[in-house]
Amino acid sequence: MSKRDFYEILGVSKSSTADEIKKAYRKMAIKYHPDKNQGDKAAEEKFKEAAEAYEILSNPEKKQRYDQFGHAGMGGGQGGFGGGMNMDDIFSQFGDIFGGGGGGGSPFESFFGGGRGGGRSRQAVGSNIRIKLKLNLEDITNGAEKKIKYKKKVVAEGVTFENCSTCNGRGQVTRVQSTFLGQMQTSSPCPTCKGNGKKVKNIPSGADGMGLITKEVTTTIDIPAGVADGMQLNVKSRGNEMPGGVAGDLIVLIEEIKHDTLERDGNNIIYNLHVSFPQAALGDEVEVPTVSGKVRIKIEAGTQSGKVLRLRGKGIPDVNGGYRTGDQLIYVNVFTPNQLNSEEKSIMQQLLGSENFTPDPTKEKGLFDKMKDFFN
């Protein structure tokens, strides 16, 4: 089932301010909070859906990417929040959306009994890993499956844990404060175990103080067709591990490799074709490269320099899907020789006064008019 539009979920528009987006999310989070709608699966899903929308629209970079590429720009189906948020994701990232009191908690947490369904522990998350992935034009056009090697922190074999004595394994500490509204209970991540609920008891040789070692791993990711230079793909839970918690994400930054002869322009592919004067005057069949291989095209007799030929569907698919694939545009450039031998000069001299070789501006359109005709 296709995902709903994030703006539609929160009831805001693309022109809404950050404060308006925040207020809209806060309103929905109060309405559908699971502690207020216990046992209501539909309300829980709406709560998660709103949090996913807010996670994207509250981040200027992600919002810009979503506005440009839609849901595919959020990771192309590679996990992340695009794969569905869980309660730990939501409460760890947006627990302070309702404003905080002292001690790192929020009135929202107090109102709903700790903000985690009656005091469920906050699950710690490992750090994200960012890598660059170079893709050629063929990979970008067709999509690709890529095996990636990178180094990450993993829990060492033989490491053991025990409950944190500060928070008794809950991962958070609670304090009661007196306010003008009365006593309010706030919760915050445990400062001793950093929200894990556990601390390392036995550290194997070679591991750091958290029981982690650095290991080279290999993972396979699917690259959707139509990605662009600078786009980020978010691969859920492939980042650094966290003892007693969940792994962070692997964030893959796309870097396009320049093609030898083809050039990308949005979803279209540009190719500059150079033909000789006789070819343009007499017509010819020539071979041109495309992403899917070479094809032969016909040059009509009398083709002018600047003419644009179109190979429909030979461009790049839209990364969002559901839209047509771009085209390959071939710009014809008629080559004028700058060195002639005596025989060639003699032939040119004979043609110099010929009526058919005399330009007639009233019959020939300029480059600007040709481009207007092409796109109309």
VEXBA-134467 format. One record per residue: residue in three letters; x, y, z of N, C-alpha, C, O, CB in turn. Coordinates in steps of 0.05 Angstrom, whole numbers, plus 5000, padded with zeros to 4 digits. Glycine has a CB too. Layout:
// VEXBA-134467
ALAXYZXYZXYZXYZXYZ...
This chain:
// VEXBA-134467
MET501749765000500050005000501850255000503750265015498150005024SER501250454983502850684981502650855006500550865019502050844956LYS504850995012504951155036503451415031503451525009507851215044ARG502251525053500751775051502752005051504951985061498851805075ASP501852225039503452465038503852575066501952595081502152675020PHE506352645073506952745100505453005107504653035130509952785103TYR505153175087503753425092500753365098499553495115503953625068GLU499653175084496853095088496452985116494453035129495952895066ILE498452815125498252695151498052905173496352875191500652515156LEU499753105172499753315193497753535188497253705205502453425195GLY496553535164494553745158495854015153494654225161492553765179VAL498254025142499654275136500354285106499954095092502254295153SER501354515097502154545069505154575068506554605088500654795057LYS506154565043509054595039510054865048512454895054509654555009SER508355065048509155335056508955385086509655605096507455545041SER508055185101507755215130510455255143512555145134506454965142THR510555415164512955475179513655245197512055065201512755735195ALA516155245208517055035226515255025251514654805261519955075234ASP514455255261512755265285510055155279508855015295512455555295GLU508955205255506355095248506454795245504554655253505355225221ILE508654695234508954405231509254275259508054065264511454335214LYS510654405277511054305304508354295319507754105333513054475319LYS506854515317504254525330502354315320500854195335502954805326ALA502354265293500654065281501353785292499553625298500854075251TYR503953735294504753475304504053435334503153225342507853435301ARG504453645349503853635378500853575382500153415399504553905391LYS499153695366496253655367495653365362493953245376494853845348MET496853245341496252975333497452775354496252565360497352905306ALA499752845364501052665384499352645409499152435421503852765390ILE498252865418496452865441493952695436493052545453495653155450LYS492852735412490352605405490652295404488952155413489252705379TYR492952205392493251925387495251785405496051555399493951885358HIS496251915426498251795443497251525454495051505463498951985466PRO498951315452498151045460497351025489495650855496500350855455ASP498451195507497651175535494951305539493651255560499751325552LYS494051465521491351575522489351405507486951435511491351865510ASN490351225490488651055474489550765476490050625456488651135444GLN489750665501490850405506489150185492486750175495491050355536GLY490550015478489249795464488149865437487149695422487149685481ASP488350125429487250215403489550205383491150395381486050505406LYS489649995367491849965347491750185326493750275316491649695334ALA489250265318488950465297490150735307491550865292486050505290ALA489650795332490751045343493751035345495151225340489551105371GLU494850795352497750765354499050795327501150925325498450485365GLU497750695306498950725279498851015270500751115257497350555259LYS496751155277496551445270498651605286499851795275493751555276PHE499251515310501251645327504051615313505551805311501351525355LYS504651365304507151305291507351455264509451565257507451005286GLU505151465250505051595224505651885226507152005210502351555210ALA504452015247504852305251507752355259508952555250503052405273ALA508952175275511752215284513652185260515652325258512452005305GLU513051995242514651955218514552205201516652295190513751705202ALA512152315197511852565181513352795194514652945180508852635178TYR513152815220514553045234517553005232519053205230513653055263GLU518552765234521452715233522652815207524852915207522052415236ILE521152805185522052895159521653195156523453335149520652745137LEU519153285162518553565156519753765176519854005170515553605156SER520653665199521953845218524853885213526154055225521553745246ASN525953725195528853735188529053875161528153765141530153455187PRO530254115160530354265134531554105111530454125089531954515138GLU533753955116534953805094533153585084532753545060537653695103LYS531953435103530153215096527653315083526653195064529453045121LYS526653545093524253665081524753745052523153695034523353915097GLN527053865047527753945020527953705001527053704978530354105019ARG529153485012529453234996526753114991526153004969531353045010TYR524953115011522253005008520653164988519253054971520852995035ASP520953434989519453604970520353544942518753564923519953904977GLN522853474938523953434911523453144901522853104878526853494911PHE523852944919523752674910521552504922521152274914526352544917GLY520052614941517852454953518952244972521152264982516152334932HIS517452034976518151824995520751674986522251595003515951624998ALA521251654960523651514951526151664960528151534964523651484921GLY525951924962528252084971528952035000531152125008527752364966MET527251915015527751865043529151595048529451515071525151865058GLY530051465027531551225030530851005010532050795011531151115057GLY529051064992528450874970527650604980528250394968530850844953GLY526150605003525250345014527250205031526849975038524350164992GLN529550345037531650215052531350255082533150365094534350315043GLY529250165094528950185122528650465132527350635119531250055136GLY529950535155529750805166526850845175525350655177530551015146PHE526151095179523451145187521551075164519151025168523151445195GLY522651075139520950995117519950705120517950625108522451015091GLY521350545136520550275141518750235165517950015171522950105144GLY517950465178516150445201517550515227519650385233514950165203MET516550705242517850785267516850605289514550505289517251085273ASN518550565310517650435334517450635356518450865353519450195341MET516350555379515950745401518650845412518751075421514350615423ASP520650675412523250775422524350995405525451195415525250545423ASP524050975378524951185360523451445367524751655369524451105331ILE520851425370519251665374519851805400520352045401516251595373PHE519851655422520251775448523051875453523552065467519451585470SER525051735440527751825444528352075429530052235437529751605435GLN526952125406527552355390525652585395526452825393527352285361PHE523152525401521152745403519952765431517852895434519052695383GLY521252655451520152665478519852945489518252995507521752505497ASP521553135478521453405489519853595471520053835474524253515491ILE518253485453516753655434514753835449513854035438515253475414PHE514053755473511953915488513154105508511754205526510053725501GLY515754145505517054345523517954195548516554015558515054565531GLY520254265558521354115581521454275607521654525606524154035574GLY521154135629521654255655524554195662526054085645519754145676GLY525354245686528054185694528453885696526453735700528754305721GLY530953795692531453515695531253355669531653115670529653395715GLY530753495646530853355621528353225612528253105590533053165621GLY526253225628523753095620521853295608522753515601522452955643SER519353235606517453415595514753385609514153165619517153385565PRO513153595609510453565621508853355606507053225619508953835619PHE509353315581507953105566508452835578506652665580508853105536GLU510952785586511652525598510152495624509052275630514652505603SER509952705640508552695666505652645662504452485676509052945682PHE504452785643501652765638500752485630498652385638500752955615PHE502552345615501952075606503451865621503851645611502452045576GLY504151925646505451715663508151635653508751395652503651475664GLY509851835647512651765639513051775610515351765601513351505649GLY510951805594511351835565512151575551512551575527513252035559ARG512351355565513151105553511350875561512350655565516051045561GLY508750935564506950715571507350615599507650375603507250485552GLY507450805619507750725646510550665654510950495672506050485651GLY512550785641515250765651516950565637518850465648515250705679ARG516250485612518050305597520750435593520850685590516750235570SER522950285594525550405593526150505564525150405545527750195600ARG527750715563528450835538530750685525532850665538529151135541GLN530450585502532450415489534550595476533950775461531250225469ALA537050545483539250695472539850615443539350395435541850665489VAL540850805428541350765399544250825393545251025402539450935382GLY545550645378548250685370548550915350546451005339549450435358SER550851015346551351235328551051155298551450915292554051365332ASN550351345281550051285253552851285240554751395250548351495239ILE552951145217555451145201554751265174552751195162556550845198ARG556451445165556051575138558251485119560551505126555951885141ILE557351395096559351315075558451435049556151505045559551005073LYS560351455030559751545003559751304984561351124987561851754993LEU557851304966557751094946557751214918555951364911555150914951LYS559751144902559951244875558351064856558650824857562851264866LEU556651194840555051054821555451164793555651404789552051074828ASN555650984773555851074745553051124734551051064748557350874728LEU552851234710550251304699548551054694546051074695550751454672GLU549850834688548350584684546950494710544550424709550150364674ASP548350514732547150434758544850624765542750534775549250444780ILE545250884760543151084766540651044749538451074759544251364762THR541050974724538850934706537250684711534850674710539750944677ASN538750464716537450204719536950114747535449924752539149994705GLY538050254767538050154794540149944797541049824777535150044801ALA540949884822543049694825543049574853541949694872545849824820GLU544149334856544649214882547549234887549249134871543548914882LYS548349354909551149404915551949274942550549304962551749704915LYS554249144941555449044966557449244976559149334961556848764961ILE557149325001558749535012560349425036559149305054556949775020LYS562849485036564549415059565149665075565849875064567249285050TYR564849645101565449875118566049775146565449545153563050085118LYS567149945163567749875190565749985209564750215206570649975198LYS564949825229563049915249563749795276565249605279560149825240LYS562549915296562849825324560849605329558449635325562550055344VAL561849375339560049145345560649055374562849095384560348915325VAL558648935387559148825414561048595413560548405398556448745427ALA563148595428565148395428564048125438562348115456567648485444GLU565147915427564347645436565347605465567647655471565347425417GLY563647505482564447455510563847675529564247645554567247395511VAL562847905519562248125537559648065553557747945542561848395521THR559648125578557248085595556348345607557948535610557847875617PHE553848355614552648605625551248555651550548325657550748735605GLU550748765666549148755690547449005691548049205679550948725716ASN545248985706543449215708544849445721546449415739540949145724CYS544249685710545449925721544249975749541849965753544850175703SER545950025769545050055796543650335800542050365818547350035816THR544350525783543150785786540150785778538550905793544650995768CYS539550655756536750655747535350385750533050355741536650745717ASN536750195761535649925765534849795739532849645738533349925784GLY536349855718535849725692533649855675533049755654535149445696ARG532450075684530350205669531350385647529850445628528550365688GLY533850485649534950655628534250945632535251115617533950575602GLN532651015652531951285657531551335687530751155702529451375641VAL531951575695531551645723529251845725528751995706534151775735THR527851835747525451995750525852185774526952105795522951825754ARG524952425771525052615793522452765795521152805774527452815790VAL521652835819519152975824519853265830521553325848517552845846GLN518553455817518953735821516353875829514253795820520253865796SER516654075845514354235853514054475834516054625831514554325882THR511754505822511254735804508654875813507354775832511054645775PHE508055095800505555235808503055065801500955135810505455505794LEU503454855786501254675780501154445799499354275798501454575751GLY503054435817503254215836505754045830507454135815500754035834GLN505853815841508253645836508053515808506053415800508353425858MET510353525794510453405768512853215767515053275777510753625746GLN512352995754514452785752515652795724514252795704513252505757THR518352815724519752825698521752595697522852515717521053095694SER522252505672524152285668526252375648525752535631522752025659SER528752265652530852325633532752085632532751915650532452575642PRO534352065610536151835607538051815631539052015641537751855581CYS538551575640540351535663543151635656544251555635540451235671PRO544351805672547051915666549251705669551451745658547652155685THR548751495684550751285688551051105664553251055654550151125713CYS548750995655548750805633548050925606547850785586546950565639LYS547551185606546851335581544251225569543951225544549151315561GLY542451125585539851035575539750745568537750645560539151195552ASN542050595572542050315565540450135584539249945576544850215563GLY540550215609539450045630541349835639540849695660536949905619LYS543649795625545649605633548449735630548849925616545449355615LYS550249615645553049705642554749455639554049235648553949875667VAL557149485628558849265622559949145648561049285665561149345603LYS559748875650560848745674563548615667565448645683558848525683ASN563648485644566248365636566948465608565448435589565948055636ILE569348575606570348685581572448505569574648475581571448975584PRO571948375546573948195534576448355525576248605522572748045510SER578648225521581048355512580648475485579548345467583348145511GLY581548725481581348865456578849035453578649185434581348665434ALA576949005472574449155470574849425485576549445503572049005482ASP573249625478573349875492571749865518570749655525572350105474GLY571450095531570050095557567150025556565949965576570350365569MET565950025532563149955529562849665518560649575512561750145510GLY565049525515564949255505564749235475563749035465562649115518LEU565649435461565449445432568149405419570249495430564249705423ILE568149285396570549265379569849365351567549365343571648965378THR571949445336571549535309571849295290573749145291573449755301LYS569849255272569849025254569049115226567349285223567948805265GLU570348995206569549055178567248865171567348625175571949015159VAL565148985161562748825154562048885125562849085113560348895172THR560448705113559348745086556348735087555148555099560548515067THR555148925074552148925072551348985044552849105029550949135092THR549048885036547948925009545549115011543749075027547148654997ILE545549314994543349504993542349524964543849504945544149785004ASP539849584961538549624935538449924929537250074945535749494934ILE539650004907539550284899537250314879537150194858542350364885PRO535250494886533050534867533950684843535650854845530750674881ALA532750624820533350774795532551064799530451124811531850644771GLY534151244788533451524788534651694810534151924813530551554789VAL536351564828537551724849539351934837540151924814539251544868ALA540052144853541552364843543952424861544052344884539852614840ASP545852564850548252634864547452794889545852984887550252804846GLY548552724913547952864937545552744953545152824976547353144931MET544052554941541852434955542852234976544952114971539952284935GLN541452214998542252035019540251805022537851845021542552175046LEU541251565024539551325029540051235058542351215067540151095009ASN537951185073538151115101537550815104535350725099536151285118VAL539550665112539350375116539050325146540950355161541750225103LYS536750235154536050205182537849995196538249775186533150125185SER538750075220540149885239542649755227543349535235538249675247ARG544049895209546549785199548949955208551149925198546549775168GLY548450135228550550305238551950175262551849935265549450575246ASN553250345279554650245302552750125322550550235327556250465315GLU553549895334551849765354552049915381553950065386552649475358MET550149865398550049975425549449755445547349625443547950205427PRO551249695464550749485483548049535498547649745510553049475504GLY546349325497543749355510541749515495539449545504544149465537GLY542449625472540649785456540449685427540649445422541650075456VAL539949875409539649795381541849945365542850155373536849865370ALA542449835342544549955325543550205312541150235307545549755304GLY545350385306544650625291544150555262543950325254546850835293ASP544050755245543450715217545950755199547850885208541250905207LEU545850645176547950685156546850895136544850835123548750425141ILE548051115134547151325116549051335092551451385095547051605131VAL547851285068549451265044549051515027546851575018548651005028LEU551251665022551151905006551851834977553951724972553052115017ILE550051894959550351824930552252024917551952264920547651814916GLU554151924902556052084887556151984858556851764853558952084900GLU555252154839555152074811557952084798559452284802553252254796ILE558651884783561051874768560451994740558551904727562251584766LYS562052184731561552304706562052114683564051964682563452554702HIS560152104664560251924641562152044620562352294618557451874629ASP563351874604565251964584563952134563565052334554566751734571THR561552054554560352194531557452294536556552464522560252004508LEU556152184557553452264562553352454587555052434605551652014567GLU551352624587551152814609548252814619546352814603551953104599ARG547952814645545252814657544153094660545653284669545352674685ASP541653134653540253384657537453324669535553274654540053544630GLY537253314696534853224708534452924702536152764708532353384699ASN532152854691531752574683532352524653531952304643528852504689ASN533252734639534052704612537052654610538552724628533352954595ILE537852534588540752494582541452644557540052624537541352184579ILE543652784558544452954535546852824521548752724534545253234545TYR546752824494549052734479549552934456547753004441548552444467ASN552053024454552753214433553853054409556052934411554853424443LEU552453064387553152924363554453114343553353314336550752784350HIS556853044334558353204315558253064288559052834285561253254323VAL557253204267557053084240558553274221558953514226554053054231SER559353154199560853314179558853474162556453414163562553134161PHE559853674147558053824130556753654109554353684104559654054117PRO558153464096556853294076554653124089552553074077558953114062GLN555153024113553152854127550553024131548352924127554252754153ALA550953274140548653444146547153514120544753524120549553694160ALA548653554099547453644073546053404059543853434048549553764055LEU547453174059546452944044544652754060543052604049548752794032GLY544952764087543552574104545352334109547052274093540852494092ASP544852194131546551954137545251804160543351894172549452044144GLU546251564165545551414189548051394206550251324197544551124182VAL547751464231550051464249549351304275547051264281550951754256GLU551451224289551151074313551651254337553651394338553150824314VAL549851254357550251414380550051244405548551044405548151644381PRO551551314426551351154451548951224468548051454468553951194468THR547851034482545751074502546650914527548550754526542850984492VAL545150954549545850804573545550504568546950344580544050894596SER543650424552543050144547544550024523544049794515540150094544GLY546350184511547850084488547650274464546150474466546849804480LYS549050214443549050384420546550344402545650114399551650344403VAL545550564390543350544372544050704347545650884348540650644385ARG542750634325543150784300540750974296538450904300543450594275ILE541451224288539351424283539851544255542051524244539351644305LYS537751654244537851764217538152064219536752204233535351694201ILE540152164204540552454201539252534174540152444153543552534201GLU537152694175535652774151537452964134539053114145533052914158ALA537152944108538553124090537753414097535353474100537953064060GLY539753584098539153874104538953924133537954144141536653954090THR539953744150539853794179541554024187543854044178540753544195GLN540554214203542054444211543454404238542454244254540154694212SER545654544241546954534267545154654289543854854285549654694266GLY545054514312543254604333540654454334539154484354542654894330LYS540154284315537654124315537853924338539953814344537253974288VAL535553874351535453694374533753454366531453484359534353834399LEU534853214368533452964363532752834390534352864409535152774345ARG530552704392529652584417529352284415528052174396526952704425LEU530552134434530151854437528351814461529351824484532951694439ARG525851764457523951754479524451504497524951284487521051744468GLY524351554523524651334542527451244546527851034559522951114534LYS529451374534532251294537533651454559536151444560533651324510GLY532151594576533351744597533151594623533551354624531952014600ILE532751744645532851634672530051624685528551824682534751804690PRO529351404697526651384710526451584733528451664745526151104721ASP524051684739523551854761523851694787522751474790520751984760VAL525451804806526051654830523551594847523451414862528051814847ASN521451764843518951714858517251494846515551384860517351974858GLY517751414822516151214809513451324800512651534811515750974827GLY512151204782509551294773509651514752507551584742507951384797TYR511951614746512251824726513851704703515151504705513652074738ARG513551834680514951724656517951754659518951924673513951874631THR519351584645522251594644523051824626521751894607523451324634GLY525351954632526352174616527252074588527151834582528652304630ASP528152264572528952204544531952254541533252374558527352374524GLN532952154519535652234511535452444489534152394468537351984501LEU536652664494536652884474539252904460541352914473535953154488ILE539152904433541652904417541853174404540253254387541552674396TYR543953324411544353584400546253554376548553474379545553784421VAL545353634352546953604328548653844324547754074324545053564303ASN551253794321553254004316554553944289555953744286555354024339VAL554254124270555454094243558354204244558754434250553854234221PHE560254024238563054094240563954254215563454174192564753844243THR565254484220566354644198569454604198570754684218565654944201PRO570654494177573554454177575054724177574154914164574354284152ASN577254724190578854974190581454944174583055134173579555044219GLN581854714162584154674144583154524119581954314121586454514158LEU583654634095582854514070585254484051587054664051580654674056ASN585354264036587454244016586554393991584354493990588153944010SER588254403971587654553947585154453932583554613922590054553928GLU584854193931582554073917579954143932577954213919582853773915GLU580054123958577654193975576954493972574654563971578154124004LYS579054653972578554943968577255003941575455173939581155093971SER578154863921577054903894574054823893572454973882578554733873ILE573354603907570554523908568854723923566654793914570254243922MET569954833944568555033960568155293945566055423947569955083986GLN570155363929569955603913567755583892566255773887572655663899GLN567455333881565355293861562555313874560655403862565655023848LEU562355233900559755233914559155503926556855553934559755013935LEU561155673928560855923942558556093931557056213946563356083942GLY558256093905556156263894553656113888551756233877557156383869SER553555853894551155703888548755793905549055863929551655403893GLU546455803893544055903907543355723930542455823951541655913888ASN543755463927543055273949544955293973544255193994543054993938PHE547255413969549155443991549155724002550855794018551955373981THR547255883994547056154005544956164028542656094023546256353983PRO545756234052543856234075541456424070541856644058545256314101ASP539156344078536756504076535456524104534056344112534756384055PRO536056744118535056774146531956754148530956694169535957034158THR530556824126527656824127526556534128524256494135526456974104LYS528156344119527256064118528355894141527155694149528155944092GLU530555984152531855824173531355954201531756194204534855794169LYS530355794220529955894247532555894262534355734257527855724262GLY532756084281535056094298534955874320532855744322535356374311LEU537155844335537255634355535055674376533855474385540055634369PHE534555914385532555964405529755874396528255744411532456274413ASP529055944371526455864360526355564357524155444360525955994333LYS528555434350528555144348528055004375526654804376531255044336MET529255114396528855004422525955044431524754864444530755134443LYS524755274424521955324431520155114417518255014429521055604423ASP520655064392519154864377519454584389517554434389519954864347PHE521854534398522454264408520854204434519853984437525454234414PHE520754394451519454354477516454414477515054364497520754514498ASN515454524455512554574453511054344441508654354437512054824437
